[in-house]
Amino acid sequence: MTTTAAVERFLDSLAAVTVRAGYAESLIRLTARTIRSPPCSLTTPR
């Protein structure tokens, strides 16, 4: 599983939109540090 897939799977498991958005911000920064640039799907709240 890629980092991106793991992050997306984790975010999908969260029911509350506000919690998902909060985690997404942190995970975008973390992902940006570990891979060259995060995919658009990570930067767009669902």
ABEGO torsion letter per residue (X at the ends): XBAAAAAAAAAAABABAAAAAAAAAAAAAAAAAABABBBAAAABBX
